[in-house]
């Protein structure tokens, strides 16, 4: 960020660098072509999201309704899945607020706890344990990133993998951001699909077609690459 101490974490990028306080170029303030201050400004033909929830975009096997991505509002509920500890707060809070503003009832799921802890000290009340999730109750499942994904190896956790596979099997809209994309990748759900992540090497090893775009939609699967994309990440999931 301009005129900012390089050892002060950027509010858009800090979580993506795991608090290492290294000097990096912020993609928002540095004039990155992929950021326009009001959405992500990516060419729709590349499968990226342009920050306009009314825009129609087609990617691999995309399902659309009325020119927009088809998320069912039949149940009016979205399940957000977090790590029991060290989930990324921006990646949880911003999509949650967005969904609630659009009229969805957001429930939070995790494993073995009633109160998840964020990487910066925030807490999120957990409504349901992963083992007790009934996917038919929800319109979409969104996996939130954070260092807890790696610390607890949740991308290898049977309950997280089962939930991701089940959501895709039920033809639901599924989102994952930052390190949470590793859950989808290890579940075999990104093989051959365009996707983005904060851990591109892991996705590549699982057969994903890597994209440098901050938000990518492939059919009913949406991936985001980190905290600074958290504001735009939920937009492709919504259909009134």
C-alpha positions in Angstrom: 0.0 0.0 0.0 1.2 3.5 -0.8 3.0 5.3 2.1 2.6 2.4 4.3 5.3 0.8 6.5 6.3 -2.4 4.6 6.1 -4.3 7.8 2.5 -3.4 8.4 0.2 -6.2 7.0 -1.9 -5.0 4.1 -5.6 -5.4 5.1 -6.2 -7.1 1.7 -3.2 -9.4 1.6 -2.0 -10.1 5.1 -3.6 -13.4 5.6 -2.3 -14.7 2.3 1.3 -14.4 3.6 0.5 -16.1 6.9 1.6 -13.1 9.0 5.2 -13.3 7.9 5.3 -9.5 7.4 7.4 -9.7 4.2 7.4 -6.8 1.9 5.1 -7.6 -1.1 3.3 -5.6 -3.7 -0.4 -5.2 -2.9 -2.5 -6.3 -6.0 -5.0 -3.5 -5.2 -2.8 -0.5 -4.6 -0.1 -1.4 -7.1 -2.3 -1.0 -10.2 -2.5 -4.7 -10.9 -4.5 -5.2 -14.1 -6.6 -7.8 -12.3 -8.0 -5.2 -9.8 -10.1 -2.2 -10.7 -11.3 -1.2 -7.3 -14.9 -2.3 -8.0 -14.7 -5.9 -8.7 -11.8 -7.8 -10.2 -11.9 -6.5 -13.8 -11.1 -9.8 -15.5 -12.0 -10.7 -19.0 -15.1 -12.9 -18.9 -13.7 -15.1 -21.6 -11.0 -16.2 -19.2 -13.5 -17.6 -16.7 -12.8 -14.8 -14.1 -15.4 -12.8 -12.3 -15.9 -9.2 -13.2 -17.6 -7.9 -10.0 -21.0 -7.7 -11.6 -23.4 -10.2 -10.2 -25.8 -9.5 -13.1 -23.3 -10.5 -15.7 -23.5 -13.9 -17.4 -20.2 -15.8 -17.6 -19.7 -19.2 -19.1 -16.9 -21.6 -18.2 -16.5 -25.3 -18.0 -20.0 -26.9 -17.9 -21.6 -23.9 -16.3 -25.2 -24.1 -15.3 -27.2 -20.8 -15.7 -30.6 -19.5 -15.1 -32.0 -16.3 -16.5 -28.4 -15.5 -17.7 -26.9 -16.0 -14.3 -25.3 -18.8 -12.4 -27.8 -21.2 -11.0 -27.7 -21.4 -7.2 -31.0 -22.7 -5.9 -32.8 -20.5 -3.3 -35.2 -23.3 -2.5 -34.0 -23.7 1.0 -32.6 -20.2 1.5 -29.7 -21.5 3.5 -26.0 -21.5 2.8 -23.5 -23.6 4.8 -20.1 -22.1 5.5 -17.4 -24.5 6.6 -14.5 -23.4 8.7 -11.5 -24.8 10.5 -11.9 -25.3 14.3 -9.0 -22.9 14.7 -7.1 -20.3 12.6 -9.8 -19.8 10.0 -9.3 -16.6 7.9 -11.7 -13.9 9.2 -12.0 -11.9 6.0 -12.8 -15.0 4.0 -15.6 -15.9 6.5 -17.0 -12.5 7.4 -17.3 -10.8 4.0 -19.1 -13.6 2.2 -21.3 -14.2 5.2 -22.4 -10.6 5.3 -23.0 -10.7 1.5 -25.2 -13.8 1.6 -27.2 -12.5 4.5 -27.8 -9.2 2.7 -29.2 -11.3 -0.2 -31.7 -13.0 2.1 -29.9 -16.3 2.8 -29.8 -17.9 6.2 -26.1 -18.7 6.8 -25.1 -21.6 9.0 -21.6 -22.4 10.1 -20.1 -25.9 10.3 -16.9 -27.1 11.7 -15.4 -30.2 13.4 -15.5 -31.0 17.1 -16.2 -27.5 18.5 -19.0 -25.1 19.2 -16.8 -22.0 18.8 -14.2 -21.7 16.0 -11.3 -19.4 16.5 -9.9 -17.1 13.7 -6.3 -16.5 13.0 -6.6 -12.9 14.3 -8.5 -13.7 17.5 -12.1 -13.5 16.3 -14.5 -16.3 17.1 -17.4 -17.8 15.1 -20.3 -19.7 16.6 -20.5 -23.1 15.1 -24.1 -24.2 14.4 -23.5 -27.8 13.4 -20.8 -30.4 13.4 -19.7 -31.6 10.0 -20.8 -35.2 10.8 -24.3 -34.0 11.3 -24.8 -31.9 8.1 -27.7 -32.8 6.0 -26.9 -31.4 2.5 -30.5 -31.3 1.4 -31.1 -28.4 3.8 -28.8 -26.1 1.9 -28.4 -24.3 -1.4 -24.7 -24.1 -1.4 -21.6 -25.1 0.6 -18.7 -22.6 1.0 -15.3 -23.7 2.4 -13.4 -20.9 4.2 -9.6 -20.8 4.1 -7.0 -20.0 6.7 -3.9 -21.5 8.2 -5.9 -24.0 10.1 -6.5 -25.9 6.9 -2.8 -26.7 6.7 -2.1 -26.9 10.5 -4.8 -29.5 11.0 -4.4 -31.0 7.5 -8.1 -30.6 6.9 -7.5 -31.2 3.2 -7.0 -34.8 4.3 -9.8 -34.9 6.8 -12.4 -37.6 5.9 -15.3 -35.4 7.1 -14.3 -32.4 5.1 -13.6 -34.5 2.0 -16.9 -36.3 2.4 -18.8 -33.1 2.6 -17.2 -31.6 -0.5 -17.8 -34.8 -2.5 -21.4 -35.0 -1.3 -22.1 -31.4 -2.3 -20.9 -31.9 -5.8 -22.6 -35.3 -6.1 -25.9 -33.5 -5.1 -25.2 -30.9 -7.9 -24.9 -28.1 -5.4 -23.0 -24.9 -5.8 -19.6 -25.3 -4.0 -17.2 -22.5 -3.2 -13.7 -22.6 -1.6 -11.2 -19.8 -1.0 -7.5 -19.7 -0.3 -6.2 -22.8 1.4 -9.7 -24.4 1.5 -9.4 -25.0 -2.2 -7.0 -27.9 -1.2 -10.0 -29.7 0.2 -11.8 -29.7 -3.2 -8.5 -30.6 -4.9 -7.8 -33.6 -2.7 -11.4 -34.7 -3.1 -10.7 -35.0 -6.8 -13.2 -32.2 -7.6 -10.9 -29.8 -9.5 -9.2 -32.3 -11.8 -9.3 -30.8 -15.3 -11.1 -27.6 -14.1 -10.0 -24.0 -14.1 -9.2 -23.0 -10.5 -7.2 -20.6 -8.3 -5.7 -20.9 -4.9 -3.1 -19.5 -2.5 -1.4 -22.9 -2.9 -1.2 -23.3 -6.7 1.4 -26.1 -6.6 -1.0 -28.3 -4.6 -3.8 -27.7 -7.0 -1.5 -28.4 -9.9 -0.5 -31.7 -8.4 -4.2 -32.7 -8.2 -4.9 -32.0 -11.9 -6.4 -28.5 -11.7 -5.9 -26.1 -14.6 -4.3 -23.2 -12.7 -5.5 -19.6 -13.2 -3.9 -16.4 -12.0 -7.3 -14.8 -11.6 -8.4 -13.9 -8.1 -11.9 -15.6 -8.5 -12.6 -18.4 -10.9 -15.9 -20.2 -11.7 -16.0 -23.6 -13.4 -19.5 -24.9 -13.6 -20.9 -24.9 -10.1 -17.5 -24.7 -8.4 -16.1 -21.3 -7.5 -12.6 -20.8 -6.2 -10.9 -17.7 -4.8 -7.2 -17.2 -4.2 -7.1 -15.4 -0.8 -8.3 -12.7 1.5 -8.1 -9.8 -0.9 -10.6 -11.6 -3.1 -13.1 -12.2 -0.3 -15.4 -9.4 -1.3 -15.8 -10.6 -4.8 -15.6 -14.3 -4.1 -19.3 -14.8 -3.0 -20.9 -12.9 -5.9 -20.9 -15.7 -8.5 -22.7 -18.0 -6.0 -25.8 -15.8 -5.7 -29.0 -15.9 -7.7 -32.1 -14.3 -6.3 
